[in-house]
Amino acid sequence: MDTGDGALELAPLRGLRYAGADASALIDSPAFNLALALSPPYDLVDAASYARMTTDEPHNAARLTAPPAVSAPDYTGAARTLHRWIEEGVLVRDPSPAVYAYEQTTPEGLRQRGLIGLLRLPPPGGRAVRPHESIAEEPVLDRARLMAATRANLEPIFLLYRGGHGAERGAASRAADAPAEQGDEPLVHTVTGDGVTHRLWALTDAGLHARIAHDLAGRTALIADGHHRYAAYRRLQARQHGPGPWDLGLALLVDSDASPPRLGPIHRVVPGIGARAAADAARAHARVRALPEDGGTDRTVRLLAQAARQGPALALADHSGRFLIDRVDPGAMRAAAPDRSEAWRAMPTAALERLFLPLWGVRPRAAELVHDDAAEAVRRAGARTGPAAAVLLPPLRVADVYEVTGRGELTPRKSTSFGPKPRTGLVLRSLESLPERTDEAR
Protein backbone atom coordinates (compact mmCIF):
# COMPACT_ATOMS: atom_id res chain seq x y z
CA MET A 1 0.00 0.00 0.00
CA ASP A 2 1.02 3.70 0.12
CA THR A 3 4.44 3.98 1.74
CA GLY A 4 4.54 7.78 1.79
CA ASP A 5 6.00 7.93 -1.70
CA GLY A 6 2.46 8.15 -3.07
CA ALA A 7 0.37 5.23 -4.27
CA LEU A 8 0.18 4.28 -7.92
CA GLU A 9 -3.33 5.34 -8.92
CA LEU A 10 -5.20 5.24 -12.22
CA ALA A 11 -8.49 7.09 -11.83
CA PRO A 12 -11.48 7.02 -14.23
CA LEU A 13 -12.32 9.88 -16.56
CA ARG A 14 -15.01 10.88 -19.00
CA GLY A 15 -12.89 10.47 -22.08
CA LEU A 16 -13.14 12.76 -25.07
CA ARG A 17 -13.37 10.63 -28.23
CA TYR A 18 -14.24 10.80 -31.90
CA ALA A 19 -18.04 10.55 -32.11
CA GLY A 20 -19.38 7.01 -32.49
CA ALA A 21 -17.69 4.08 -34.12
CA ASP A 22 -16.80 5.99 -37.28
CA ALA A 23 -18.08 9.52 -36.51
CA SER A 24 -19.36 9.95 -40.08
CA ALA A 25 -22.89 10.66 -38.85
CA LEU A 26 -21.76 13.79 -36.97
CA ILE A 27 -18.88 14.97 -39.13
CA ASP A 28 -19.67 16.78 -42.37
CA SER A 29 -17.58 14.29 -44.29
CA PRO A 30 -19.16 10.96 -45.24
CA ALA A 31 -15.68 9.67 -46.05
CA PHE A 32 -14.43 10.13 -42.46
CA ASN A 33 -12.29 7.17 -41.42
CA LEU A 34 -11.35 6.74 -37.77
CA ALA A 35 -8.23 4.76 -38.63
CA LEU A 36 -7.00 7.71 -40.68
CA ALA A 37 -7.88 10.15 -37.89
CA LEU A 38 -5.57 8.45 -35.39
CA SER A 39 -1.95 9.58 -35.25
CA PRO A 40 1.37 8.23 -33.99
CA PRO A 41 2.83 10.04 -30.94
CA TYR A 42 3.79 13.64 -31.68
CA ASP A 43 7.56 13.03 -31.68
CA LEU A 44 7.22 10.49 -34.50
CA VAL A 45 5.35 12.92 -36.77
CA ASP A 46 7.56 14.79 -39.24
CA ALA A 47 6.48 17.37 -41.79
CA ALA A 48 5.96 14.82 -44.56
CA SER A 49 3.84 12.43 -42.48
CA TYR A 50 1.86 15.36 -41.05
CA ALA A 51 1.02 16.59 -44.54
CA ARG A 52 0.04 13.10 -45.67
CA MET A 53 -2.12 12.31 -42.63
CA THR A 54 -3.98 15.60 -42.58
CA THR A 55 -4.62 15.38 -46.32
CA ASP A 56 -5.96 11.83 -46.04
CA GLU A 57 -8.18 12.81 -43.09
CA PRO A 58 -8.60 16.53 -42.25
CA HIS A 59 -9.67 15.62 -38.69
CA ASN A 60 -6.42 13.75 -37.96
CA ALA A 61 -5.40 14.08 -34.31
CA ALA A 62 -1.95 15.35 -35.33
CA ARG A 63 -3.64 18.72 -35.96
CA LEU A 64 -3.88 18.94 -32.16
CA THR A 65 -0.51 17.53 -31.11
CA ALA A 66 2.15 18.18 -33.76
CA PRO A 67 4.78 20.80 -32.85
CA PRO A 68 4.44 24.21 -34.56
CA ALA A 69 7.52 23.54 -36.73
CA VAL A 70 5.58 20.67 -38.29
CA SER A 71 1.98 21.88 -38.17
CA ALA A 72 2.55 25.62 -38.86
CA PRO A 73 -0.08 27.02 -36.44
CA ASP A 74 0.90 27.78 -32.85
CA TYR A 75 -0.83 26.13 -29.90
CA THR A 76 -3.51 28.81 -29.85
CA GLY A 77 -4.48 27.31 -33.18
CA ALA A 78 -4.46 23.81 -31.68
CA ALA A 79 -6.75 25.06 -28.90
CA ARG A 80 -9.14 26.63 -31.41
CA THR A 81 -9.20 23.40 -33.43
CA LEU A 82 -9.91 21.31 -30.33
CA HIS A 83 -12.74 23.57 -29.19
CA ARG A 84 -14.23 23.72 -32.69
CA TRP A 85 -14.20 19.94 -33.00
CA ILE A 86 -15.99 19.69 -29.64
CA GLU A 87 -18.58 22.31 -30.61
CA GLU A 88 -19.19 20.60 -33.97
CA GLY A 89 -19.59 17.17 -32.38
CA VAL A 90 -16.47 15.74 -33.99
CA LEU A 91 -15.26 14.91 -30.49
CA VAL A 92 -17.73 13.96 -27.76
CA ARG A 93 -17.33 13.34 -24.06
CA ASP A 94 -18.34 9.90 -22.79
CA PRO A 95 -21.37 9.99 -20.47
CA SER A 96 -19.84 8.09 -17.52
CA PRO A 97 -16.40 8.05 -15.87
CA ALA A 98 -14.47 5.05 -17.17
CA VAL A 99 -11.14 3.34 -17.14
CA TYR A 100 -10.60 2.18 -20.72
CA ALA A 101 -9.33 -1.27 -21.65
CA TYR A 102 -7.13 -0.91 -24.72
CA GLU A 103 -5.85 -3.76 -26.88
CA GLN A 104 -3.30 -3.48 -29.70
CA THR A 105 -2.37 -6.39 -31.96
CA THR A 106 0.52 -6.01 -34.41
CA PRO A 107 0.67 -7.73 -37.83
CA GLU A 108 3.31 -10.07 -36.35
CA GLY A 109 0.83 -11.22 -33.69
CA LEU A 110 2.17 -9.28 -30.68
CA ARG A 111 -0.80 -8.42 -28.47
CA GLN A 112 -0.64 -5.72 -25.82
CA ARG A 113 -3.44 -4.93 -23.39
CA GLY A 114 -3.57 -2.14 -20.87
CA LEU A 115 -5.74 0.42 -19.11
CA ILE A 116 -6.13 4.09 -20.03
CA GLY A 117 -7.05 6.42 -17.18
CA LEU A 118 -5.87 9.38 -15.15
CA LEU A 119 -2.56 8.88 -13.39
CA ARG A 120 -2.43 10.73 -10.08
CA LEU A 121 0.99 12.37 -9.95
CA PRO A 122 3.00 11.13 -6.96
CA PRO A 123 4.44 13.72 -4.57
CA PRO A 124 7.88 15.13 -5.44
CA GLY A 125 10.50 12.47 -4.76
CA GLY A 126 7.89 9.71 -4.76
CA ARG A 127 8.82 6.38 -6.33
CA ALA A 128 5.38 5.22 -7.48
CA VAL A 129 6.29 6.38 -11.00
CA ARG A 130 9.89 6.39 -12.13
CA PRO A 131 11.52 7.45 -15.38
CA HIS A 132 14.09 5.37 -17.24
CA GLU A 133 15.82 8.06 -19.30
CA SER A 134 16.88 11.68 -18.98
CA ILE A 135 14.95 14.50 -20.60
CA ALA A 136 15.68 17.77 -22.38
CA GLU A 137 14.17 21.06 -21.27
CA GLU A 138 12.88 22.27 -24.65
CA PRO A 139 10.44 19.37 -25.32
CA VAL A 140 9.09 19.66 -21.77
CA LEU A 141 8.33 23.34 -22.27
CA ASP A 142 6.82 22.57 -25.68
CA ARG A 143 4.40 19.97 -24.30
CA ALA A 144 3.54 22.14 -21.28
CA ARG A 145 2.67 25.03 -23.63
CA LEU A 146 0.42 22.74 -25.66
CA MET A 147 -1.40 21.38 -22.61
CA ALA A 148 -1.82 24.83 -21.08
CA ALA A 149 -3.15 26.31 -24.34
CA THR A 150 -5.63 23.50 -24.97
CA ARG A 151 -6.36 22.72 -21.31
CA ALA A 152 -6.15 19.10 -22.29
CA ASN A 153 -4.03 15.95 -22.26
CA LEU A 154 -4.16 14.95 -25.89
CA GLU A 155 -2.15 11.71 -25.81
CA PRO A 156 -1.40 9.31 -22.96
CA ILE A 157 2.01 8.60 -21.57
CA PHE A 158 2.91 4.88 -21.63
CA LEU A 159 3.64 3.15 -18.30
CA LEU A 160 4.74 -0.40 -17.50
CA TYR A 161 4.35 -2.27 -14.24
CA ARG A 162 4.76 -5.84 -13.05
CA GLY A 163 1.34 -7.33 -12.41
CA GLY A 164 2.34 -10.88 -11.50
CA HIS A 165 1.71 -14.26 -13.10
CA GLY A 166 -1.10 -16.81 -12.97
CA ALA A 167 -3.24 -16.69 -9.86
CA GLU A 168 -1.06 -13.85 -8.53
CA ARG A 169 -2.16 -11.45 -11.26
CA GLY A 170 -3.82 -8.38 -9.83
CA ALA A 171 -7.23 -6.86 -10.54
CA ALA A 172 -5.84 -4.19 -12.88
CA SER A 173 -4.17 -6.75 -15.13
CA ARG A 174 -7.26 -8.95 -15.20
CA ALA A 175 -9.46 -5.93 -15.97
CA ALA A 176 -7.39 -5.17 -19.06
CA ASP A 177 -7.99 -8.70 -20.34
CA ALA A 178 -11.62 -9.20 -19.35
CA PRO A 179 -13.56 -7.41 -22.14
CA ALA A 180 -11.69 -9.16 -24.95
CA GLU A 181 -11.82 -12.57 -23.27
CA GLN A 182 -15.54 -12.19 -22.52
CA GLY A 183 -16.28 -11.20 -26.11
CA ASP A 184 -17.66 -7.77 -25.15
CA GLU A 185 -18.45 -5.44 -28.04
CA PRO A 186 -15.73 -2.76 -28.22
CA LEU A 187 -16.34 0.96 -28.55
CA VAL A 188 -13.62 1.05 -31.19
CA HIS A 189 -12.33 -1.67 -33.52
CA THR A 190 -10.08 -0.34 -36.25
CA VAL A 191 -6.85 -1.08 -38.10
CA THR A 192 -4.34 1.73 -38.68
CA GLY A 193 -2.02 2.06 -41.64
CA ASP A 194 0.83 0.28 -39.87
CA GLY A 195 -1.33 -2.85 -39.68
CA VAL A 196 -1.97 -2.61 -35.92
CA THR A 197 -5.49 -3.53 -34.78
CA HIS A 198 -6.88 -1.29 -32.03
CA ARG A 199 -9.81 -2.20 -29.77
CA LEU A 200 -11.16 -0.10 -26.91
CA TRP A 201 -13.73 -0.74 -24.17
CA ALA A 202 -15.09 1.57 -21.43
CA LEU A 203 -15.05 0.00 -17.93
CA THR A 204 -17.57 2.06 -15.96
CA ASP A 205 -18.28 -0.12 -12.91
CA ALA A 206 -17.35 1.81 -9.75
CA GLY A 207 -16.68 -1.42 -7.87
CA LEU A 208 -14.15 -2.44 -10.51
CA HIS A 209 -12.50 0.99 -10.25
CA ALA A 210 -12.10 0.41 -6.50
CA ARG A 211 -10.55 -3.04 -7.04
CA ILE A 212 -8.12 -1.60 -9.60
CA ALA A 213 -7.17 1.17 -7.17
CA HIS A 214 -6.57 -1.32 -4.35
CA ASP A 215 -4.40 -3.51 -6.58
CA LEU A 216 -2.26 -0.67 -7.91
CA ALA A 217 -1.73 1.06 -4.57
CA GLY A 218 1.12 -1.29 -3.66
CA ARG A 219 2.85 -1.24 -7.05
CA THR A 220 5.23 1.03 -8.95
CA ALA A 221 5.32 1.94 -12.64
CA LEU A 222 8.08 2.66 -15.14
CA ILE A 223 7.67 5.34 -17.82
CA ALA A 224 8.16 3.49 -21.10
CA ASP A 225 7.31 6.41 -23.40
CA GLY A 226 6.31 9.99 -22.65
CA HIS A 227 9.05 11.26 -20.32
CA HIS A 228 8.70 14.82 -21.61
CA ARG A 229 4.92 14.75 -21.31
CA TYR A 230 5.20 13.42 -17.74
CA ALA A 231 7.62 16.23 -16.90
CA ALA A 232 5.13 18.66 -18.48
CA TYR A 233 2.41 17.25 -16.20
CA ARG A 234 4.71 18.01 -13.28
CA ARG A 235 5.49 21.50 -14.60
CA LEU A 236 1.81 22.41 -14.92
CA GLN A 237 0.97 20.93 -11.52
CA ALA A 238 3.68 23.03 -9.88
CA ARG A 239 2.04 26.22 -11.16
CA GLN A 240 -1.21 25.51 -9.31
CA HIS A 241 -2.26 26.48 -5.80
CA GLY A 242 -4.01 23.64 -4.04
CA PRO A 243 -5.47 20.41 -5.46
CA GLY A 244 -7.08 20.33 -8.87
CA PRO A 245 -7.23 18.68 -12.29
CA TRP A 246 -3.51 19.24 -13.00
CA ASP A 247 -2.78 16.70 -10.24
CA LEU A 248 -3.61 14.01 -12.80
CA GLY A 249 -2.44 13.20 -16.32
CA LEU A 250 -3.63 10.86 -19.06
CA ALA A 251 -1.78 7.51 -19.08
CA LEU A 252 -1.81 4.00 -20.52
CA LEU A 253 -0.77 1.42 -17.93
CA VAL A 254 0.40 -1.99 -19.21
CA ASP A 255 1.29 -5.08 -17.16
CA SER A 256 4.63 -6.12 -18.68
CA ASP A 257 4.31 -9.62 -17.18
CA ALA A 258 1.03 -10.26 -19.03
CA SER A 259 1.83 -8.16 -22.14
CA PRO A 260 5.60 -8.04 -22.64
CA PRO A 261 6.25 -4.99 -24.80
CA ARG A 262 8.30 -4.89 -27.95
CA LEU A 263 11.55 -3.10 -27.19
CA GLY A 264 13.25 -1.78 -30.30
CA PRO A 265 16.47 0.16 -30.74
CA ILE A 266 16.91 3.81 -31.63
CA HIS A 267 19.64 4.06 -34.24
CA ARG A 268 21.74 7.15 -34.94
CA VAL A 269 23.00 8.96 -37.99
CA VAL A 270 26.26 10.56 -36.89
CA PRO A 271 27.46 13.56 -38.92
CA GLY A 272 31.03 14.56 -39.62
CA ILE A 273 32.68 11.15 -39.74
CA GLY A 274 32.42 8.17 -42.06
CA ALA A 275 31.95 4.56 -40.99
CA ARG A 276 35.51 3.49 -41.86
CA ALA A 277 37.13 6.39 -40.00
CA ALA A 278 34.87 5.80 -36.98
CA ALA A 279 35.70 2.09 -37.01
CA ASP A 280 39.44 2.78 -37.17
CA ALA A 281 39.22 5.11 -34.17
CA ALA A 282 37.15 2.57 -32.19
CA ARG A 283 39.94 -0.01 -32.41
CA ALA A 284 41.60 1.71 -29.46
CA HIS A 285 38.87 0.42 -27.11
CA ALA A 286 37.11 -2.51 -28.82
CA ARG A 287 37.30 -5.25 -31.39
CA VAL A 288 36.35 -4.03 -34.86
CA ARG A 289 35.49 -6.33 -37.76
CA ALA A 290 34.59 -5.47 -41.33
CA LEU A 291 31.35 -7.11 -42.40
CA PRO A 292 30.55 -8.48 -45.86
CA GLU A 293 28.26 -6.39 -48.03
CA ASP A 294 26.17 -9.38 -49.15
CA GLY A 295 23.03 -9.81 -47.11
CA GLY A 296 22.71 -6.06 -46.65
CA THR A 297 21.36 -4.41 -43.54
CA ASP A 298 19.34 -7.45 -42.44
CA ARG A 299 22.50 -9.53 -42.12
CA THR A 300 24.29 -6.69 -40.31
CA VAL A 301 21.44 -6.53 -37.78
CA ARG A 302 21.56 -10.31 -37.22
CA LEU A 303 25.33 -10.28 -36.63
CA LEU A 304 24.93 -7.31 -34.30
CA ALA A 305 22.29 -9.15 -32.27
CA GLN A 306 24.61 -12.15 -31.89
CA ALA A 307 27.50 -9.98 -30.72
CA ALA A 308 25.27 -8.08 -28.26
CA ARG A 309 24.60 -11.28 -26.30
CA GLN A 310 28.17 -11.09 -25.01
CA GLY A 311 28.26 -7.40 -24.11
CA PRO A 312 27.85 -3.91 -25.56
CA ALA A 313 28.07 -3.87 -29.34
CA LEU A 314 27.17 -1.62 -32.24
CA ALA A 315 27.53 -1.55 -36.02
CA LEU A 316 28.61 1.19 -38.42
CA ALA A 317 27.50 1.53 -42.02
CA ASP A 318 27.82 3.89 -44.96
CA HIS A 319 28.93 3.72 -48.60
CA SER A 320 32.49 2.88 -47.50
CA GLY A 321 31.51 -0.33 -45.75
CA ARG A 322 29.97 -2.02 -42.72
CA PHE A 323 31.76 -2.67 -39.43
CA LEU A 324 30.90 -4.48 -36.20
CA ILE A 325 32.23 -3.15 -32.89
CA ASP A 326 32.16 -5.46 -29.87
CA ARG A 327 34.29 -6.69 -26.96
CA VAL A 328 34.42 -3.16 -25.59
CA ASP A 329 37.25 -2.72 -23.07
CA PRO A 330 35.66 -2.78 -19.57
CA GLY A 331 38.49 -0.65 -18.21
CA ALA A 332 37.82 2.01 -20.81
CA MET A 333 34.12 1.99 -19.89
CA ARG A 334 34.91 2.31 -16.17
CA ALA A 335 37.15 5.28 -16.94
CA ALA A 336 34.51 6.84 -19.20
CA ALA A 337 31.62 6.29 -16.75
CA PRO A 338 33.04 5.99 -13.22
CA ASP A 339 29.78 7.31 -11.78
CA ARG A 340 27.70 4.45 -13.16
CA SER A 341 27.04 0.81 -12.30
CA GLU A 342 28.33 -2.18 -14.23
CA ALA A 343 24.77 -2.82 -15.45
CA TRP A 344 24.60 0.71 -16.86
CA ARG A 345 28.02 0.45 -18.50
CA ALA A 346 26.95 -2.81 -20.19
CA MET A 347 24.34 -0.98 -22.28
CA PRO A 348 25.31 -0.37 -25.92
CA THR A 349 24.03 3.21 -25.75
CA ALA A 350 26.31 3.78 -22.74
CA ALA A 351 29.33 2.73 -24.81
CA LEU A 352 28.17 4.99 -27.64
CA GLU A 353 27.43 8.02 -25.43
CA ARG A 354 30.39 7.91 -23.05
CA LEU A 355 33.12 6.25 -25.12
CA PHE A 356 32.67 6.37 -28.87
CA LEU A 357 30.91 9.68 -29.57
CA PRO A 358 33.57 11.62 -27.61
CA LEU A 359 36.24 9.61 -29.42
CA TRP A 360 34.72 10.69 -32.75
CA GLY A 361 34.32 14.31 -31.64
CA VAL A 362 30.51 14.17 -31.97
CA ARG A 363 28.06 15.71 -29.49
CA PRO A 364 25.25 13.27 -28.57
CA ARG A 365 22.48 15.66 -29.63
CA ALA A 366 24.12 16.21 -33.01
CA ALA A 367 23.16 12.66 -34.01
CA GLU A 368 19.89 12.15 -35.88
CA LEU A 369 17.62 9.54 -34.26
CA VAL A 370 15.94 6.78 -36.27
CA HIS A 371 13.47 4.57 -34.39
CA ASP A 372 13.67 0.81 -35.06
CA ASP A 373 14.43 0.97 -38.81
CA ALA A 374 18.09 0.11 -39.45
CA ALA A 375 17.71 0.28 -43.23
CA GLU A 376 16.28 3.80 -42.94
CA ALA A 377 19.25 4.86 -40.79
CA VAL A 378 21.64 3.58 -43.46
CA ARG A 379 19.64 5.34 -46.16
CA ARG A 380 19.70 8.66 -44.30
CA ALA A 381 23.45 8.41 -43.74
CA GLY A 382 23.92 7.91 -47.46
CA ALA A 383 21.70 10.88 -48.26
CA ARG A 384 23.86 13.34 -46.31
CA THR A 385 26.01 15.69 -48.35
CA GLY A 386 29.03 15.36 -46.06
CA PRO A 387 30.53 12.41 -44.18
CA ALA A 388 27.98 10.57 -42.02
CA ALA A 389 27.77 7.09 -40.53
CA ALA A 390 24.74 5.08 -39.53
CA VAL A 391 25.28 3.73 -36.02
CA LEU A 392 23.09 0.65 -35.58
CA LEU A 393 22.27 -0.44 -32.04
CA PRO A 394 20.77 -3.65 -30.67
CA PRO A 395 17.59 -3.43 -28.58
CA LEU A 396 17.80 -3.58 -24.81
CA ARG A 397 15.86 -6.14 -22.79
CA VAL A 398 13.00 -4.98 -20.59
CA ALA A 399 14.74 -6.72 -17.66
CA ASP A 400 17.83 -4.55 -18.26
CA VAL A 401 15.75 -1.38 -18.03
CA TYR A 402 14.05 -2.54 -14.83
CA GLU A 403 17.44 -3.45 -13.32
CA VAL A 404 19.06 -0.10 -14.06
CA THR A 405 16.09 1.99 -12.95
CA GLY A 406 15.71 -0.16 -9.84
CA ARG A 407 19.16 1.11 -8.83
CA GLY A 408 17.98 4.69 -9.19
CA GLU A 409 19.86 5.22 -12.46
CA LEU A 410 18.58 6.40 -15.82
CA THR A 411 19.44 4.71 -19.08
CA PRO A 412 21.40 6.85 -21.57
CA ARG A 413 19.20 9.21 -23.55
CA LYS A 414 17.09 7.56 -26.26
CA SER A 415 18.14 3.99 -25.45
CA THR A 416 14.74 2.43 -26.00
CA SER A 417 11.75 2.43 -28.31
CA PHE A 418 8.94 0.68 -26.47
CA GLY A 419 5.99 -0.51 -28.48
CA PRO A 420 3.40 -0.78 -29.62
CA LYS A 421 2.83 2.83 -28.60
CA PRO A 422 -0.71 4.05 -27.88
CA ARG A 423 -2.33 5.71 -30.89
CA THR A 424 -3.16 9.38 -30.43
CA GLY A 425 -6.83 10.23 -30.75
CA LEU A 426 -8.45 7.15 -29.23
CA VAL A 427 -8.99 8.78 -25.82
CA LEU A 428 -8.30 12.44 -25.03
CA ARG A 429 -8.78 14.25 -21.76
CA SER A 430 -10.18 17.77 -21.68
CA LEU A 431 -10.03 19.81 -18.48
CA GLU A 432 -12.89 21.97 -19.68
CA SER A 433 -16.42 21.20 -18.59
CA LEU A 434 -15.33 19.09 -15.66
CA PRO A 435 -16.29 17.34 -13.38
CA GLU A 436 -13.99 14.37 -13.48
CA ARG A 437 -14.42 14.14 -9.68
CA THR A 438 -10.69 14.44 -9.22
CA ASP A 439 -10.87 14.88 -5.46
CA GLU A 440 -13.40 12.12 -4.80
CA ALA A 441 -11.29 9.71 -6.89
CA ARG A 442 -8.56 9.62 -4.29
PyMOL commands that set and color helices and strands:
alter all, ss='L'
color gray80, all
select helices_A, chain A and resi 34-37+42-44+47-56+62-65+68-71+75-87+137-150+166-168+171-182+206-216+227-238+245-247+275-282+296-308+330-336+342-345+348-360+364-366+374-383+398-406
alter helices_A, ss='H'
color red, helices_A
select strands_A, chain A and resi 10-11+16-18+91-93+99-105+111-120+129-130+152-153+157-161+188-191+197-203+221-225+248-255+262-264+266-271+287-291+314-318+321-326+368-371+388-392+417-419+429-430
alter strands_A, ss='S'
color yellow, strands_A
deselect
rebuild
show_as cartoon
